[in-house]
Amino acid sequence: MRSVVVLPTYNEAENIERFLRAVRKAAPETDVLVVDDDSPDGTGPLAEAVGRDVGRIELLSRPGKRGLGSAYRDGFAHVLGGEYDVVVTMDADLSHDPDRIPDFLSLINEGADLVIGSRYVTGGGTTDWPVRRQLLSKWGNAYTRTILGVSPRDCTGGYRAYRSGALASIDPTSTSAEGYAFMTELVRRLAAQQANIVESPIIFRDRTLGKSKMSGRIIVESMLLVTRWGIGDRLRRRAR
């Protein structure tokens, strides 16, 4: 199977070289598409330099800071269309272990349409998070799972592998969410198509370098969108 990592970046100069070299070591045949929002710290040129050294790395530069969902939409549009069998998503800050990529690819090969690197199944977890953040994340995922009526326990996690045909079938370029609500929107669409969604346990390690993009605005946006989707889905089911 041909695979590609779609990697949104903004100001990840402290992490990008280590990340790209770790991916190349863990998955030598997997391409990487870096979708950079014109990072003022030079993330884009650093990615290009590593690409010249290790190969199979492409840079998609975008003007200005336009958001996570927008970056994924552009990245998916760039890689979907027949060349790749699997599309992997993950964070550039090394909170996701690149050594798990081959495991995710194997699960796709065994029949999964979506593999979620899950913090909230047996064997998964988080490190270096304060208790408040852990509780907020667990509550948010439990609320999302309940109101949307989906089965995954980790709907917001960004470490994933998609069968490209399944991802294309839900037309990710037509989504509207930004922030981590974008990840939930994809789960919702795939679940509606009864896709085979598999969760594989991961240990999420908080970044040690650079600045987190998470904010209160992103959390509020996510919860409001999830509530709107859940209510809308239930009303449509009743109408039918």
N, C-alpha and C positions, 0 to 999 in steps of 0.2 A: 504494500500500500504506500502511495505517495502521501506525505503529510507535511503540513506547514503550521508554524506557530504565528498567530496574528497578535502582535504585541504593541498596544498603545503606550506611548511614553510622553511624559512632560517633566522636564528637569530631573532626569535620572542619570546624570553624568557620573555620579559616584557609584552607581550600580551596573550600568549597562555593559561595560566590558566583562566584568565577572559573570554576569548573567549569560551573555552570548557565548562565552567560552564554555560555561557549564552546560548549556544546551547542546553545543557542538560535541562535547565529550559524551554526554548521556545519550544523544540521538544523532549520530553522525550523518544520517540520511534525511533528516528532517530540515526543511527550509525554514527560514524566519523572515517574516515581513514586519519591520519596525514602522509603526505609524506614529510619526512624531509631529506634535503640534508646535513646531518652530520654537523648541525649547531654548530659552536665552542662555542656558548653561552649556550649550554645545552638545547635547545628547546625540543629535542627528549625525554630525560629522564624526563623532566617536564611534557610532554604530557602523558607519561606512568604513572607517579605518579597520575595525575588527573584521568586517566582512571581507575586505581585501586580503586579510591574513588567513582567515579560517574558511571562507567561502560559504555559499548558499545563504547569504543574508542580503536582503533588499530593503532599501529605505523608501518609504512613502512620506514625503514632507507635506505638511498642511499649514496654511497661513493662520497664525494666531491660535489661541487656546480655545478649542471648540467642544471639549467634553468627551467623556469615555464612550457613551453610546454612539455619538457621531463618529468617533475614531473607529469603533468596531464596524459600523455600517460601511464606512469607506473601505476598511480592510477586507471585510467579507466580500464586498462587490469586486474587489481586486483579485481575490483568490478563487472565488466560486466560478464554475463554468467548465469543469471537466478535467482540469489538470491534476487536481488533488482529490484523494479519497477521504482524507481526514483533516479537519481543521482544529487546531489546539488553541486555547486561550489561557493566558496566565499573566500574573503581575511581574513587572520588571525589577521589583525590589528584593528578589530572592526570598520572599515569604513562601513561595511555592517551589518545591524541590524538583529541579529538572530531571532528576533520576527516575521520577515516576512516569515520565512520558512513555517509555516502552510498555509499561503496564497498562496504561490507558489505551494505547494502540492495540494491544492484544485483546482487550475487552471489546473494542470496536470490531476487531476481526472475528470475535466469537458471536457477534450479533447485536451488540448495543448500538443504538442510534445516538445516544448521548451518554457520556461518562462524566459524572460530577465528582471532582475531588472533594470529599465531604468531611467537614469538621465534626459532624453531629451523628455519625453512625459509629458502631463499635470499632474501636481502634483509631478513631480520629480524635482531633482535639486542637487546642491552641496553646501557644506558649507566650509568655511575656506580656499578656494582656491583663489590665486591671480587672478586678471582679465586676465592676460596673459595666465595662465594655463587653465582657463575656455574657453577662445576663441580658444586656440590650440586644446583642446579636442572636442569642438563643430565643429570646422572646419574639424578636422580629421575624425569625424564620418560622417559629411555631404559629404566629398569627398569619403569616403569608400562606403557609400550608393549609391552615384551617379555612380561611376565607376564600381561597382559590380552589380548594378541593383537589390539590395535587399531592402526590405521594413523596417527592424528595424531601428530606429533612434539612438540606442545605440548598435553599433556592437562590441565595445571593452570592454563593462562592464563585470566584472567577476562574478557578483552575478546572478546565474542562477539555473534553475532546468530543467533537461532533462528526458523525458520518456526514460527508459533504452533501449527499443527496437529501438527507433529512433536514439539514440546515437550509438548503436552497428551497425546500418545499414550503417552508414557513415564511419565505421572503423577508429575511432580516433587515433588508434596506428599507422596508416599509414601517419599521418600528418607530416609536416616538420618544421612548424614555431615554433619559441621560442618567449618569451615575450608576449605582449598582442596581437600580430598578430595571435597567436594561437586561441584566442577567435573569431577573425574575420574569420579564416579558417573554424571553425565549423559552424558558421552562413552561410557562403557561401555554404558549402556542404549540409546543411539541406535545405536551400532555393532552391537549385537545385533539391531536391527531393520533393519540394512543401510541406514540413512539415508545420504543424500549429504552427507558431511562434507568441507568445503573449508577449507584453511588459506590465509590471506592474510598476507603478511609485515608485521610492525609493528616499530617501534623502541620498546622499553619504557624509559621514563625514570624513574629512582627519584625518589620524592617529595622535595621541597625544604622543605616545611612540614608540621608535624604529626608524629605518631608512628606508625610502622609497627605493624600488628596481627600480623605474622608472629612466631612464637615456636617454640622447640624442641618444645614440646608439640604444636603443629599439624603440624610436619613428621613427628614420630614417629607421630601418629594417622594421617596420610595413608599412610605406608608400611605400617603394620600393616593398615589396611583394604584397600589395594591387594593385599597379599599374600594376605589372606583371600579376597578376591573371586577372585583369579587361581586359587588352589588349588581353591576351590569350583566355579568354572566348568569347570576341567579334569576334576574328578571327575564332574561331571554329564555332560560330553560322553562320558567313558568308559562311564558307566552306560548311556547311550543306545546 
